[in-house]
Amino acid sequence: MRRIALLGATGSIGRQAIEVVERNPELELVALASGSSDLSELAAAHGIEHVQVGGDLTALLDASEPDVVLNAVVGFAGVGATLWALEHGVTLALANKESLVAAGDLALAARERGGGLLLPVDSEHSALHQCLEGRSPGSVHSLVLTASGGPFRGRSRADLGDVTVEEALAHPTWRMGPKVTIDSATLANKGLELIEAHVLFGVPYDSIEVVVHPASVVHALVRFRDGAALAHLGHPDMTVPISYALTYPDRAPTDVPQLDLAAGLTLEFEAPDLEAFPLLGLARRAGEAGGTFPAAFNAANEVAVAAFLDGRLPFLAVPEVVEAALDDVDGAPARDLADLLEADAEARRLAGAVPVS
């Protein structure tokens, strides 16, 4: 029996993870956590003793002694659980990309000490993991992350001045929580994934490409030095990467249908528009700068997205806030979690103080 601590149990990933656990008798939920939603009914339905709403989750993890931590917490709040799992050598199924973006060096050091598995749950990074497994690092030429383009693909910057929250939340292919959906609309999500791919796979930034693929069928590609490329294809359904991470190295069956290639599957790719969606370029800049610049990018973006969702910030001001914060932060490397928390707080303060015209 594999004991699962599910963090972010009421979100999109959490709900699908529960369905995966219910279909697999070798999986057992032993802990549940959410940011603010009541978990009493869910805990009673699954007979779970260890439950927590909000706060530091490390005590919950200590008490529940999981074999796998599925970290689906949204944003920087997931850092502590990521570091706990890596430090303790517990398998980490990671859907919280922000913790690797913000705490990349600290996370890699914790994994080195703990020696546990780190299995990405983001569809793109799960796809890369599967394409890269068993391959020599020296055989890899480059990685390709695919982006749907979000609801505003094809629009120019001039067309985005008056978009509404409702329009930004209307994603054409994926069903996600509001923060991730807005990040997809701005391409910040792909910027975070760019940094995450660098941390996870140790590939230089100039060897990681992002392309827009509206169908969201090809989740990622790996190019090899001999000219070949391997791609991971599937329906845009998070059940597959969740199940892959929770049942690894087996591939448990799911109810996701197979692709019908004979039905006229068309695969289109195009370059992202960095003028209309500058957050992708800003993320690359932050990643290449290193230190706590990625943490600052993430923090400022979280502040700006929250303001946009609350109606306090126009859509086009989101990248302006992030860029202004990046220009003002120190960016020095974090020696420990305290340093990282300080860098995160400073970036949030700066982002909150940016005047928007």
LOVO-216754 format. One record per residue (C-alpha): residue number from 1; x, z, y. Coordinates in steps of 0.05 Angstrom, whole numbers. Layout:
% residues N
PT   num       xx       zz       yy
PT   NUM        X        Z        Y
...
END
This chain:
% residues 357
PT   num       xx       zz       yy
PT     1        0        0        0
PT     2       27      -20       68
PT     3        9       29      123
PT     4       -9       -4      190
PT     5      -10       29      259
PT     6      -53      -16      303
PT     7      -38       -9      377
PT     8      -86      -46      422
PT     9     -141      -41      370
PT    10     -199      -63      415
PT    11     -167     -125      444
PT    12     -170     -196      416
PT    13     -108     -187      372
PT    14     -132     -118      349
PT    15     -201     -143      328
PT    16     -172     -200      288
PT    17     -119     -154      257
PT    18     -175     -108      231
PT    19     -207     -169      198
PT    20     -140     -186      165
PT    21     -133     -114      140
PT    22     -203     -114      112
PT    23     -189     -177       72
PT    24     -125     -151       42
PT    25     -131      -89       -3
PT    26      -55      -77        0
PT    27      -61      -62       74
PT    28      -85        4      102
PT    29      -99       25      174
PT    30      -69       93      187
PT    31      -69       96      264
PT    32     -108       66      321
PT    33      -94       64      395
PT    34     -126       32      456
PT    35     -112       32      530
PT    36     -179       60      552
PT    37     -233       42      501
PT    38     -266       95      457
PT    39     -243       90      385
PT    40     -287      143      352
PT    41     -334       93      318
PT    42     -278       48      294
PT    43     -238      107      268
PT    44     -298      135      231
PT    45     -313       67      199
PT    46     -242       64      171
PT    47     -231      137      158
PT    48     -172      141      206
PT    49     -145      209      228
PT    50      -92      187      277
PT    51     -125      160      340
PT    52     -104      157      413
PT    53     -132      128      477
PT    54      -80      116      531
PT    55      -14      151      543
PT    56       52      151      507
PT    57       42      127      436
PT    58      105      153      404
PT    59       74      220      382
PT    60       18      181      348
PT    61       70      139      311
PT    62      110      201      291
PT    63       48      233      262
PT    64       20      173      225
PT    65       86      150      193
PT    66       68       75      189
PT    67      105       22      149
PT    68       85      -30      202
PT    69       71      -23      276
PT    70       27      -79      303
PT    71       40      -73      377
PT    72      -17     -110      413
PT    73      -15      -67      475
PT    74      -21     -108      539
PT    75       39     -109      587
PT    76       97      -61      600
PT    77       57       -4      571
PT    78       78      -29      502
PT    79      153      -17      513
PT    80      155       54      485
PT    81      122       34      419
PT    82      168      -26      411
PT    83      230       16      420
PT    84      202       70      373
PT    85      191       20      317
PT    86      258      -13      325
PT    87      295       53      330
PT    88      261       81      268
PT    89      272       19      225
PT    90      197        9      218
PT    91      173      -63      213
PT    92      149      -85      282
PT    93       95     -139      285
PT    94      101     -155      359
PT    95       44     -184      399
PT    96       68     -148      462
PT    97      116     -200      489
PT    98      126     -161      554
PT    99      165     -106      519
PT   100      218     -155      496
PT   101      219     -189      563
PT   102      228     -124      601
PT   103      271      -86      551
PT   104      308     -142      517
PT   105      378     -112      513
PT   106      351      -42      498
PT   107      306      -70      443
PT   108      362     -109      410
PT   109      406      -48      411
PT   110      350       -6      380
PT   111      339      -59      326
PT   112      413      -58      310
PT   113      412       17      301
PT   114      346       19      263
PT   115      355      -41      219
PT   116      281      -57      212
PT   117      244     -123      213
PT   118      219     -153      278
PT   119      164     -204      265
PT   120      134     -240      325
PT   121       59     -247      328
PT   122       55     -294      388
PT   123       34     -360      356
PT   124       94     -398      385
PT   125      146     -347      364
PT   126      115     -338      295
PT   127      120     -413      288
PT   128      193     -412      309
PT   129      207     -355      261
PT   130      177     -395      204
PT   131      215     -459      222
PT   132      281     -422      230
PT   133      277     -377      169
PT   134      337     -387      124
PT   135      371     -435      172
PT   136      442     -427      197
PT   137      443     -412      272
PT   138      497     -465      279
PT   139      450     -518      253
PT   140      400     -508      310
PT   141      403     -555      369
PT   142      344     -528      411
PT   143      276     -496      410
PT   144      211     -525      438
PT   145      153     -481      460
PT   146       86     -515      469
PT   147       37     -497      523
PT   148      -37     -516      526
PT   149      -32     -525      601
PT   150      -90     -477      611
PT   151     -154     -494      648
PT   152     -119     -527      707
PT   153      -75     -577      670
PT   154      -69     -640      711
PT   155      -87     -608      777
PT   156      -38     -611      835
PT   157      -19     -551      876
PT   158      -66     -575      931
PT   159     -123     -572      880
PT   160     -112     -499      863
PT   161     -123     -466      930
PT   162     -195     -444      919
PT   163     -199     -434      843
PT   164     -240     -374      821
PT   165     -227     -319      771
PT   166     -282     -347      727
PT   167     -249     -416      727
PT   168     -182     -386      710
PT   169     -211     -347      652
PT   170     -242     -410      621
PT   171     -185     -427      574
PT   172     -197     -493      537
PT   173     -168     -476      469
PT   174     -150     -402      460
PT   175     -194     -339      465
PT   176     -152     -283      494
PT   177     -157     -222      538
PT   178     -163     -231      614
PT   179      -90     -216      632
PT   180      -61     -265      580
PT   181     -113     -317      599
PT   182      -94     -314      672
PT   183      -21     -318      652
PT   184      -37     -381      613
PT   185      -72     -411      674
PT   186      -10     -398      718
PT   187       40     -415      661
PT   188       69     -345      670
PT   189       53     -334      597
PT   190       98     -391      577
PT   191      152     -362      622
PT   192      147     -296      587
PT   193      150     -332      520
PT   194      212     -369      543
PT   195      248     -303      556
PT   196      221     -274      491
PT   197      247     -334      451
PT   198      316     -324      481
PT   199      316     -250      462
PT   200      287     -260      393
PT   201      329     -319      370
PT   202      392     -314      412
PT   203      386     -386      436
PT   204      413     -402      506
PT   205      361     -416      560
PT   206      386     -488      569
PT   207      369     -500      496
PT   208      296     -477      502
PT   209      246     -528      526
PT   210      173     -521      545
PT   211      125     -579      537
PT   212       50     -583      550
PT   213        9     -599      488
PT   214      -65     -595      505
PT   215      -91     -595      433
PT   216      -53     -530      416
PT   217      -42     -556      345
PT   218       34     -558      346
PT   219       54     -486      362
PT   220      129     -497      366
PT   221      186     -542      343
PT   222      258     -532      324
PT   223      308     -588      335
PT   224      369     -589      290
PT   225      438     -616      303
PT   226      428     -673      253
PT   227      371     -703      294
PT   228      314     -675      253
PT   229      258     -632      282
PT   230      212     -584      245
PT   231      144     -568      274
PT   232       92     -515      257
PT   233       21     -541      260
PT   234      -46     -507      253
PT   235     -112     -493      287
PT   236     -106     -450      350
PT   237     -126     -386      314
PT   238      -87     -321      319
PT   239     -109     -299      250
PT   240      -52     -339      220
PT   241        7     -306      257
PT   242      -26     -237      250
PT   243      -34     -246      175
PT   244       36     -274      168
PT   245       67     -213      202
PT   246       25     -161      166
PT   247       34     -191       96
PT   248      106     -218      104
PT   249      141     -244       63
PT   250       78     -264       25
PT   251       28     -311       57
PT   252      -40     -280       44
PT   253     -100     -327       45
PT   254     -142     -330      108
PT   255     -208     -364      125
PT   256     -174     -410      176
PT   257     -189     -482      154
PT   258     -135     -532      138
PT   259     -121     -587      189
PT   260     -158     -651      172
PT   261     -104     -702      188
PT   262     -147     -761      168
PT   263     -200     -742      220
PT   264     -160     -775      275
PT   265     -112     -720      297
PT   266      -77     -740      362
PT   267      -16     -703      387
PT   268        2     -711      460
PT   269       59     -679      498
PT   270       79     -679      571
PT   271      126     -643      618
PT   272       99     -582      656
PT   273       86     -589      730
PT   274      133     -537      760
PT   275      109     -551      831
PT   276       37     -534      815
PT   277       57     -478      767
PT   278      122     -448      794
PT   279      119     -384      752
PT   280      150     -420      693
PT   281      211     -438      734
PT   282      214     -368      763
PT   283      214     -338      693
PT   284      272     -383      673
PT   285      309     -361      736
PT   286      297     -288      720
PT   287      318     -297      648
PT   288      382     -332      666
PT   289      398     -279      718
PT   290      392     -226      663
PT   291      397     -151      676
PT   292      329     -124      697
PT   293      307     -188      731
PT   294      262     -205      671
PT   295      231     -136      676
PT   296      220     -147      750
PT   297      187     -215      736
PT   298      140     -182      687
PT   299      124     -123      732
PT   300      110     -165      794
PT   301       68     -213      753
PT   302       26     -155      725
PT   303       13     -130      796
PT   304       -5     -199      822
PT   305      -51     -216      763
PT   306      -88     -150      771
PT   307      -98     -165      845
PT   308     -124     -235      830
PT   309     -172     -209      777
PT   310     -197     -157      828
PT   311     -208     -211      880
PT   312     -154     -184      926
PT   313     -106     -243      918
PT   314     -117     -318      916
PT   315      -92     -357      855
PT   316      -35     -392      892
PT   317       -9     -325      919
PT   318        7     -299      849
PT   319       74     -337      844
PT   320       88     -321      917
PT   321       84     -246      902
PT   322      129     -253      841
PT   323      181     -295      877
PT   324      184     -246      936
PT   325      194     -187      889
PT   326      249     -224      851
PT   327      284     -238      917
PT   328      285     -164      935
PT   329      300     -127      871
PT   330      370     -105      851
PT   331      366     -132      780
PT   332      422      -88      753
PT   333      423      -79      677
PT   334      386      -19      649
PT   335      430       31      613
PT   336      371       67      582
PT   337      296       72      585
PT   338      298      115      648
PT   339      335       58      684
PT   340      284        8      659
PT   341      225       50      682
PT   342      257       56      750
PT   343      268      -19      755
PT   344      196      -32      733
PT   345      169       17      785
PT   346      211      -13      841
PT   347      188      -84      825
PT   348      116      -61      825
PT   349      125      -27      892
PT   350      156      -89      922
PT   351      103     -135      893
PT   352       48      -90      920
PT   353       78      -93      989
PT   354       84     -169      994
PT   355       43     -194     1054
PT   356       -1     -252     1033
PT   357      -25     -303     1083
END
